[in-house]
């Protein structure tokens, strides 16, 4: 996906009205509203990794992922683009808030930007959870096909594998390894 957030805003002026190019991150469709729901289930402390993936897919489809990952940083307060950036950031923030339970939304509503809101949620809910890993592994061990058809059984199994994989992929090694070739004397 090309990074359109770093390019200057392509504007054409028609009778004093500026129009932003439709493939720029600052562009909003006429049907983009603050009350729009981009994910089907509000995040309520369970399933952070799946919820996060859904939000990122939806924001990417809207060409607004840069407001979350920092690729579309805030314009300087006095610049000509600040109001446009601020409007888009507020839209992304409202979409974020609409995808959260009321309690969680209330705890991040005063975030300064969509990026800050995302970082706050990431720090709070994406920590490796040893208990969750343990329960997923136990659930995988206990899962049997029983009377389920193969497709239903596989769907349950795949969901557990994917959830386990997402939790395991968040664990990163931070050690520095130094390899030394031993000489043969």
Secondary structure as a PSIPRED ss2 file (coil, helix, strand):
# PSIPRED VFORMAT (PSIPRED V4.0)

   1 X C   1.000  0.000  0.000
   2 X C   1.000  0.000  0.000
   3 X C   1.000  0.000  0.000
   4 X C   1.000  0.000  0.000
   5 X C   1.000  0.000  0.000
   6 X C   1.000  0.000  0.000
   7 X C   1.000  0.000  0.000
   8 X C   1.000  0.000  0.000
   9 X C   1.000  0.000  0.000
  10 X C   1.000  0.000  0.000
  11 X E   0.000  0.000  1.000
  12 X E   0.000  0.000  1.000
  13 X E   0.000  0.000  1.000
  14 X E   0.000  0.000  1.000
  15 X C   1.000  0.000  0.000
  16 X C   1.000  0.000  0.000
  17 X E   0.000  0.000  1.000
  18 X E   0.000  0.000  1.000
  19 X E   0.000  0.000  1.000
  20 X E   0.000  0.000  1.000
  21 X C   1.000  0.000  0.000
  22 X C   1.000  0.000  0.000
  23 X C   1.000  0.000  0.000
  24 X C   1.000  0.000  0.000
  25 X C   1.000  0.000  0.000
  26 X C   1.000  0.000  0.000
  27 X C   1.000  0.000  0.000
  28 X C   1.000  0.000  0.000
  29 X C   1.000  0.000  0.000
  30 X C   1.000  0.000  0.000
  31 X C   1.000  0.000  0.000
  32 X C   1.000  0.000  0.000
  33 X C   1.000  0.000  0.000
  34 X C   1.000  0.000  0.000
  35 X C   1.000  0.000  0.000
  36 X C   1.000  0.000  0.000
  37 X C   1.000  0.000  0.000
  38 X C   1.000  0.000  0.000
  39 X C   1.000  0.000  0.000
  40 X C   1.000  0.000  0.000
  41 X C   1.000  0.000  0.000
  42 X C   1.000  0.000  0.000
  43 X E   0.000  0.000  1.000
  44 X C   1.000  0.000  0.000
  45 X C   1.000  0.000  0.000
  46 X C   1.000  0.000  0.000
  47 X C   1.000  0.000  0.000
  48 X H   0.000  1.000  0.000
  49 X H   0.000  1.000  0.000
  50 X H   0.000  1.000  0.000
  51 X H   0.000  1.000  0.000
  52 X H   0.000  1.000  0.000
  53 X H   0.000  1.000  0.000
  54 X H   0.000  1.000  0.000
  55 X H   0.000  1.000  0.000
  56 X H   0.000  1.000  0.000
  57 X H   0.000  1.000  0.000
  58 X H   0.000  1.000  0.000
  59 X H   0.000  1.000  0.000
  60 X H   0.000  1.000  0.000
  61 X H   0.000  1.000  0.000
  62 X C   1.000  0.000  0.000
  63 X C   1.000  0.000  0.000
  64 X C   1.000  0.000  0.000
  65 X C   1.000  0.000  0.000
  66 X H   0.000  1.000  0.000
  67 X H   0.000  1.000  0.000
  68 X H   0.000  1.000  0.000
  69 X H   0.000  1.000  0.000
  70 X C   1.000  0.000  0.000
  71 X C   1.000  0.000  0.000
  72 X C   1.000  0.000  0.000
  73 X C   1.000  0.000  0.000
  74 X C   1.000  0.000  0.000
  75 X C   1.000  0.000  0.000
  76 X C   1.000  0.000  0.000
  77 X C   1.000  0.000  0.000
  78 X C   1.000  0.000  0.000
  79 X C   1.000  0.000  0.000
  80 X C   1.000  0.000  0.000
  81 X C   1.000  0.000  0.000
  82 X H   0.000  1.000  0.000
  83 X H   0.000  1.000  0.000
  84 X H   0.000  1.000  0.000
  85 X H   0.000  1.000  0.000
  86 X H   0.000  1.000  0.000
  87 X H   0.000  1.000  0.000
  88 X H   0.000  1.000  0.000
  89 X H   0.000  1.000  0.000
  90 X H   0.000  1.000  0.000
  91 X H   0.000  1.000  0.000
  92 X H   0.000  1.000  0.000
  93 X H   0.000  1.000  0.000
  94 X H   0.000  1.000  0.000
  95 X H   0.000  1.000  0.000
  96 X H   0.000  1.000  0.000
  97 X H   0.000  1.000  0.000
  98 X H   0.000  1.000  0.000
  99 X C   1.000  0.000  0.000
 100 X E   0.000  0.000  1.000
 101 X C   1.000  0.000  0.000
 102 X H   0.000  1.000  0.000
 103 X H   0.000  1.000  0.000
 104 X H   0.000  1.000  0.000
 105 X H   0.000  1.000  0.000
 106 X H   0.000  1.000  0.000
 107 X H   0.000  1.000  0.000
 108 X H   0.000  1.000  0.000
 109 X C   1.000  0.000  0.000
 110 X C   1.000  0.000  0.000
 111 X C   1.000  0.000  0.000
 112 X C   1.000  0.000  0.000
 113 X C   1.000  0.000  0.000
 114 X H   0.000  1.000  0.000
 115 X H   0.000  1.000  0.000
 116 X H   0.000  1.000  0.000
 117 X H   0.000  1.000  0.000
 118 X H   0.000  1.000  0.000
 119 X H   0.000  1.000  0.000
 120 X H   0.000  1.000  0.000
 121 X H   0.000  1.000  0.000
 122 X H   0.000  1.000  0.000
 123 X H   0.000  1.000  0.000
 124 X H   0.000  1.000  0.000
 125 X H   0.000  1.000  0.000
 126 X C   1.000  0.000  0.000
 127 X C   1.000  0.000  0.000
 128 X C   1.000  0.000  0.000
 129 X C   1.000  0.000  0.000
 130 X H   0.000  1.000  0.000
 131 X H   0.000  1.000  0.000
 132 X H   0.000  1.000  0.000
 133 X H   0.000  1.000  0.000
 134 X H   0.000  1.000  0.000
 135 X H   0.000  1.000  0.000
 136 X H   0.000  1.000  0.000
 137 X H   0.000  1.000  0.000
 138 X H   0.000  1.000  0.000
 139 X H   0.000  1.000  0.000
 140 X H   0.000  1.000  0.000
 141 X H   0.000  1.000  0.000
 142 X H   0.000  1.000  0.000
 143 X C   1.000  0.000  0.000
 144 X C   1.000  0.000  0.000
 145 X C   1.000  0.000  0.000
 146 X C   1.000  0.000  0.000
 147 X C   1.000  0.000  0.000
 148 X C   1.000  0.000  0.000
 149 X C   1.000  0.000  0.000
 150 X H   0.000  1.000  0.000
 151 X H   0.000  1.000  0.000
 152 X H   0.000  1.000  0.000
 153 X H   0.000  1.000  0.000
 154 X H   0.000  1.000  0.000
 155 X H   0.000  1.000  0.000
 156 X H   0.000  1.000  0.000
 157 X H   0.000  1.000  0.000
 158 X H   0.000  1.000  0.000
 159 X H   0.000  1.000  0.000
 160 X H   0.000  1.000  0.000
 161 X H   0.000  1.000  0.000
 162 X H   0.000  1.000  0.000
 163 X H   0.000  1.000  0.000
 164 X H   0.000  1.000  0.000
 165 X H   0.000  1.000  0.000
 166 X H   0.000  1.000  0.000
 167 X H   0.000  1.000  0.000
 168 X H   0.000  1.000  0.000
 169 X H   0.000  1.000  0.000
 170 X C   1.000  0.000  0.000
 171 X C   1.000  0.000  0.000
 172 X C   1.000  0.000  0.000
 173 X C   1.000  0.000  0.000
 174 X C   1.000  0.000  0.000
 175 X C   1.000  0.000  0.000
 176 X C   1.000  0.000  0.000
 177 X C   1.000  0.000  0.000
 178 X C   1.000  0.000  0.000
 179 X C   1.000  0.000  0.000
 180 X C   1.000  0.000  0.000
 181 X C   1.000  0.000  0.000
 182 X C   1.000  0.000  0.000
 183 X C   1.000  0.000  0.000
 184 X C   1.000  0.000  0.000
 185 X C   1.000  0.000  0.000
